[in-house]
Amino acid sequence: MSKEFKVTVITPFHNTRMELFLRTYESLKKQTIGFENIEWVIVLHNCGEKNIADVKELLKDHDNVFLKELNNDAHSASSPRNYGL
């Protein structure tokens, strides 16, 4: 049986500075419902290999984090957000 999450957060990630992404990560970890109760879907949108590797390394130990890669010509947050849905 799969885990039931209380909430899902979808985050488009397009070569974001890691300092900014770390702030998002730390904020989610501090939520009162508990980080383990959050399903976090991160869509790595048109990212460079370094960014992908950094995100994978940071989040490798979390069973509630799901990484998806999307490479397309879209230049807005809606495309990766919809892909995450």
N, CA and C atoms as an extended XYZ file, in Angstrom:
255
Properties=species:S:1:pos:R:3:atomname:S:1:resname:S:1:resid:I:1 pbc="F F F"
N         0.847       -1.185        0.000 N   MET     1
C         0.000        0.000        0.000 CA  MET     1
C         0.888        1.243        0.000 C   MET     1
N         0.551        2.200       -0.840 N   SER     2
C         1.351        3.425       -0.905 CA  SER     2
C         0.963        4.375        0.218 C   SER     2
N         1.884        5.250        0.538 N   LYS     3
C         1.681        6.224        1.624 CA  LYS     3
C         0.629        7.243        1.218 C   LYS     3
N        -0.205        7.600        2.156 N   GLU     4
C        -1.193        8.658        1.966 CA  GLU     4
C        -0.587        9.966        2.475 C   GLU     4
N        -0.468       10.936        1.607 N   PHE     5
C         0.069       12.241        1.981 CA  PHE     5
C        -1.069       13.199        2.287 C   PHE     5
N        -0.818       14.160        3.136 N   LYS     6
C        -1.826       15.159        3.489 CA  LYS     6
C        -1.899       16.275        2.461 C   LYS     6
N        -0.793       16.528        1.779 N   VAL     7
C        -0.739       17.608        0.799 CA  VAL     7
C         0.337       17.287       -0.231 C   VAL     7
N         0.140       17.797       -1.438 N   THR     8
C         1.139       17.677       -2.494 CA  THR     8
C         1.596       19.077       -2.877 C   THR     8
N         2.908       19.251       -2.976 N   VAL     9
C         3.498       20.513       -3.413 CA  VAL     9
C         4.229       20.232       -4.714 C   VAL     9
N         3.895       20.998       -5.751 N   ILE    10
C         4.567       20.866       -7.047 CA  ILE    10
C         5.457       22.083       -7.233 C   ILE    10
N         6.744       21.835       -7.475 N   THR    11
C         7.714       22.917       -7.615 CA  THR    11
C         8.388       22.842       -8.977 C   THR    11
N         8.129       23.811       -9.863 N   PRO    12
C         8.898       23.894      -11.098 CA  PRO    12
C        10.316       24.374      -10.756 C   PRO    12
N        11.308       23.734      -11.313 N   PHE    13
C        12.708       24.081      -11.047 CA  PHE    13
C        13.390       24.276      -12.385 C   PHE    13
N        13.812       25.498      -12.664 N   HIS    14
C        14.489       25.801      -13.934 CA  HIS    14
C        15.823       26.478      -13.630 C   HIS    14
N        16.852       25.657      -13.433 N   ASN    15
C        18.199       26.170      -13.149 CA  ASN    15
C        18.192       27.233      -12.051 C   ASN    15
N        17.419       26.980      -11.021 N   THR    16
C        17.310       27.894       -9.889 CA  THR    16
C        18.609       27.878       -9.092 C   THR    16
N        18.954       29.011       -8.507 N   ARG    17
C        20.121       29.046       -7.623 CA  ARG    17
C        19.868       28.117       -6.455 C   ARG    17
N        20.838       27.317       -6.093 N   MET    18
C        20.661       26.340       -5.025 CA  MET    18
C        20.348       27.007       -3.694 C   MET    18
N        20.862       28.208       -3.450 N   GLU    19
C        20.563       28.906       -2.192 CA  GLU    19
C        19.054       29.149       -2.066 C   GLU    19
N        18.434       29.548       -3.155 N   LEU    20
C        16.991       29.784       -3.162 CA  LEU    20
C        16.226       28.467       -2.988 C   LEU    20
N        16.662       27.437       -3.693 N   PHE    21
C        16.011       26.139       -3.578 CA  PHE    21
C        16.146       25.581       -2.160 C   PHE    21
N        17.288       25.776       -1.536 N   LEU    22
C        17.490       25.316       -0.161 CA  LEU    22
C        16.531       26.000        0.806 C   LEU    22
N        16.217       27.266        0.557 N   ARG    23
C        15.240       27.969        1.397 CA  ARG    23
C        13.860       27.321        1.277 C   ARG    23
N        13.502       26.914        0.072 N   THR    24
C        12.230       26.220       -0.144 CA  THR    24
C        12.227       24.888        0.603 C   THR    24
N        13.297       24.151        0.471 N   TYR    25
C        13.448       22.855        1.141 CA  TYR    25
C        13.345       23.009        2.658 C   TYR    25
N        14.062       23.957        3.209 N   GLU    26
C        14.034       24.183        4.662 CA  GLU    26
C        12.635       24.605        5.125 C   GLU    26
N        11.954       25.413        4.341 N   SER    27
C        10.605       25.835        4.689 CA  SER    27
C         9.655       24.643        4.733 C   SER    27
N         9.742       23.764        3.750 N   LEU    28
C         8.883       22.578        3.732 CA  LEU    28
C         9.179       21.660        4.914 C   LEU    28
N        10.443       21.544        5.281 N   LYS    29
C        10.812       20.684        6.406 CA  LYS    29
C        10.263       21.211        7.732 C   LYS    29
N         9.981       22.502        7.817 N   LYS    30
C         9.501       23.114        9.056 CA  LYS    30
C         7.973       23.130        9.181 C   LYS    30
N         7.266       22.611        8.213 N   GLN    31
C         5.805       22.661        8.248 CA  GLN    31
C         5.264       21.846        9.413 C   GLN    31
N         4.226       22.351       10.051 N   THR    32
C         3.687       21.715       11.251 CA  THR    32
C         3.042       20.356       10.978 C   THR    32
N         2.652       20.071        9.755 N   ILE    33
C         2.069       18.757        9.451 CA  ILE    33
C         3.144       17.685        9.330 C   ILE    33
N         4.413       18.096        9.311 N   GLY    34
C         5.519       17.155        9.186 CA  GLY    34
C         5.915       16.965        7.737 C   GLY    34
N         7.182       17.096        7.458 N   PHE    35
C         7.694       16.969        6.093 CA  PHE    35
C         7.336       15.614        5.492 C   PHE    35
N         7.319       14.569        6.306 N   GLU    36
C         7.017       13.225        5.811 CA  GLU    36
C         5.571       13.095        5.334 C   GLU    36
N         4.720       14.047        5.689 N   ASN    37
C         3.323       14.035        5.246 CA  ASN    37
C         3.086       14.874        3.989 C   ASN    37
N         4.161       15.412        3.449 N   ILE    38
C         4.089       16.228        2.236 CA  ILE    38
C         4.660       15.435        1.072 C   ILE    38
N         3.873       15.298        0.036 N   GLU    39
C         4.377       14.733       -1.216 CA  GLU    39
C         4.937       15.914       -2.016 C   GLU    39
N         6.228       15.873       -2.287 N   TRP    40
C         6.867       16.994       -2.981 CA  TRP    40
C         7.292       16.532       -4.367 C   TRP    40
N         6.655       17.092       -5.376 N   VAL    41
C         6.969       16.789       -6.768 CA  VAL    41
C         7.774       17.961       -7.321 C   VAL    41
N         8.990       17.680       -7.728 N   ILE    42
C         9.867       18.711       -8.287 CA  ILE    42
C        10.066       18.396       -9.753 C   ILE    42
N         9.723       19.348      -10.604 N   VAL    43
C         9.904       19.169      -12.041 CA  VAL    43
C        11.138       19.954      -12.459 C   VAL    43
N        12.186       19.221      -12.805 N   LEU    44
C        13.448       19.802      -13.260 CA  LEU    44
C        13.264       20.165      -14.736 C   LEU    44
N        12.992       21.420      -14.976 N   HIS    45
C        12.567       21.902      -16.291 CA  HIS    45
C        13.730       22.528      -17.052 C   HIS    45
N        14.141       21.872      -18.126 N   ASN    46
C        15.230       22.357      -18.976 CA  ASN    46
C        16.479       22.687      -18.159 C   ASN    46
N        16.818       21.810      -17.239 N   CYS    47
C        17.941       22.053      -16.327 CA  CYS    47
C        19.252       21.496      -16.865 C   CYS    47
N        20.314       22.133      -16.426 N   GLY    48
C        21.652       21.628      -16.712 CA  GLY    48
C        21.963       20.430      -15.833 C   GLY    48
N        22.916       19.628      -16.257 N   GLU    49
C        23.271       18.407      -15.539 CA  GLU    49
C        23.733       18.681      -14.109 C   GLU    49
N        24.433       19.774      -13.875 N   LYS    50
C        24.910       20.108      -12.521 CA  LYS    50
C        23.731       20.345      -11.588 C   LYS    50
N        22.749       21.115      -12.039 N   ASN    51
C        21.574       21.364      -11.203 CA  ASN    51
C        20.823       20.077      -10.898 C   ASN    51
N        20.659       19.231      -11.888 N   ILE    52
C        19.967       17.961      -11.688 CA  ILE    52
C        20.719       17.115      -10.664 C   ILE    52
N        22.026       17.017      -10.816 N   ALA    53
C        22.839       16.228       -9.891 CA  ALA    53
C        22.772       16.795       -8.474 C   ALA    53
N        22.814       18.117       -8.330 N   ASP    54
C        22.758       18.744       -7.006 CA  ASP    54
C        21.429       18.463       -6.306 C   ASP    54
N        20.328       18.577       -7.037 N   VAL    55
C        19.000       18.333       -6.454 CA  VAL    55
C        18.862       16.864       -6.076 C   VAL    55
N        19.283       15.974       -6.952 N   LYS    56
C        19.198       14.540       -6.660 CA  LYS    56
C        20.019       14.190       -5.420 C   LYS    56
N        21.187       14.734       -5.305 N   GLU    57
C        22.042       14.454       -4.147 CA  GLU    57
C        21.398       14.974       -2.856 C   GLU    57
N        20.870       16.177       -2.893 N   LEU    58
C        20.262       16.780       -1.712 CA  LEU    58
C        19.072       15.971       -1.201 C   LEU    58
N        18.281       15.437       -2.113 N   LEU    59
C        16.997       14.842       -1.739 CA  LEU    59
C        16.961       13.320       -1.831 C   LEU    59
N        18.084       12.697       -2.028 N   LYS    60
C        18.129       11.254       -2.283 CA  LYS    60
C        17.572       10.390       -1.159 C   LYS    60
N        17.570       10.875        0.061 N   ASP    61
C        17.127       10.066        1.200 CA  ASP    61
C        15.661       10.262        1.581 C   ASP    61
N        14.917       10.997        0.783 N   HIS    62
C        13.517       11.285        1.110 CA  HIS    62
C        12.575       10.490        0.205 C   HIS    62
N        11.770        9.627        0.828 N   ASP    63
C        10.811        8.819        0.072 CA  ASP    63
C         9.587        9.601       -0.364 C   ASP    63
N         9.421       10.805        0.145 N   ASN    64
C         8.256       11.623       -0.182 CA  ASN    64
C         8.548       12.653       -1.270 C   ASN    64
N         9.758       12.621       -1.818 N   VAL    65
C        10.156       13.571       -2.858 CA  VAL    65
C        10.257       12.824       -4.185 C   VAL    65
N         9.598       13.384       -5.205 N   PHE    66
C         9.575       12.762       -6.523 CA  PHE    66
C        10.117       13.758       -7.544 C   PHE    66
N        11.175       13.367       -8.225 N   LEU    67
C        11.806       14.228       -9.228 CA  LEU    67
C        11.363       13.790      -10.613 C   LEU    67
N        10.971       14.764      -11.408 N   LYS    68
C        10.597       14.517      -12.800 CA  LYS    68
C        11.409       15.470      -13.661 C   LYS    68
N        11.891       14.991      -14.778 N   GLU    69
C        12.638       15.843      -15.705 CA  GLU    69
C        11.767       16.140      -16.920 C   GLU    69
N        11.772       17.401      -17.323 N   LEU    70
C        11.012       17.845      -18.488 CA  LEU    70
C        11.903       18.749      -19.318 C   LEU    70
N        12.068       18.381      -20.573 N   ASN    71
C        12.840       19.207      -21.499 CA  ASN    71
C        11.938       19.549      -22.678 C   ASN    71
N        11.614       20.830      -22.779 N   ASN    72
C        10.764       21.286      -23.875 CA  ASN    72
C        11.086       22.744      -24.187 C   ASN    72
N        10.366       23.328      -25.103 N   ASP    73
C        10.625       24.709      -25.519 CA  ASP    73
C         9.814       25.726      -24.731 C   ASP    73
N         9.049       25.285      -23.772 N   ALA    74
C         8.225       26.204      -22.982 CA  ALA    74
C         9.112       27.032      -22.056 C   ALA    74
N         8.768       28.297      -21.908 N   HIS    75
C         9.555       29.208      -21.072 CA  HIS    75
C         8.715       29.814      -19.956 C   HIS    75
N         7.804       29.008      -19.420 N   SER    76
C         6.969       29.505      -18.332 CA  SER    76
C         6.846       28.411      -17.275 C   SER    76
N         6.356       28.793      -16.109 N   ALA    77
C         6.181       27.828      -15.019 CA  ALA    77
C         4.983       26.913      -15.247 C   ALA    77
N         4.068       27.294      -16.129 N   SER    78
C         2.862       26.482      -16.312 CA  SER    78
C         3.164       25.112      -16.922 C   SER    78
N         4.090       25.037      -17.844 N   SER    79
C         4.412       23.758      -18.485 CA  SER    79
C         4.939       22.727      -17.482 C   SER    79
N         5.960       23.049      -16.671 N   PRO    80
C         6.406       22.059      -15.691 CA  PRO    80
C         5.388       21.815      -14.583 C   PRO    80
N         4.631       22.818      -14.224 N   ARG    81
C         3.607       22.639      -13.187 CA  ARG    81
C         2.552       21.645      -13.676 C   ARG    81
N         2.102       21.809      -14.908 N   ASN    82
C         1.115       20.882      -15.476 CA  ASN    82
C         1.702       19.467      -15.620 C   ASN    82
N         2.967       19.374      -15.983 N   TYR    83
C         3.625       18.080      -16.096 CA  TYR    83
C         3.676       17.390      -14.732 C   TYR    83
N         3.895       18.157      -13.692 N   GLY    84
C         3.935       17.616      -12.338 CA  GLY    84
C         2.595       17.089      -11.879 C   GLY    84
N         1.518       17.724      -12.357 N   LEU    85
C         0.182       17.253      -12.006 CA  LEU    85
C        -0.059       15.885      -12.586 C   LEU    85
